[in-house]
Amino acid sequence: GVREYWIIWPDTQKAAVYMLDGDMCPTIYGFDSCIPVGIWNGRHSVNMAAIYEHIRFIYDVPEEDE
């Protein structure tokens, strides 16, 4: 079974983390956070800002010339 899952919204720079062995309400993080990995008791984390820097070109919309 799945103990933890994440839903990522790059366009709004948010992540919802569900821990299935506890409360069913997710914890919401911004991409300015290092998100702790719950199944490893928070000993490891994911730096969302660093990851987003590598994929931001997908979501950045160039401004149109007038």
C-alpha positions, 0 to 999 in steps of 0.5 A: 500500500501507498503510505504517502503521496504528493500532488504537485501543481507547478503552475501555482507552485504548490504541493499537497502531501497526503500521509495515509497512516494519519490524518487524511487532510493534506499538508500544503507547501509552497515551492519555497519550501523543502518538503520533508519526506514523511515515510523517511520520518523527515530525515530527507526532504525535497527542495522544490525551489531547486527542482522548479528552477530546472523546469520553470521554462515550461511554465514561464509564459513569454510576454508578447511584444506590443 
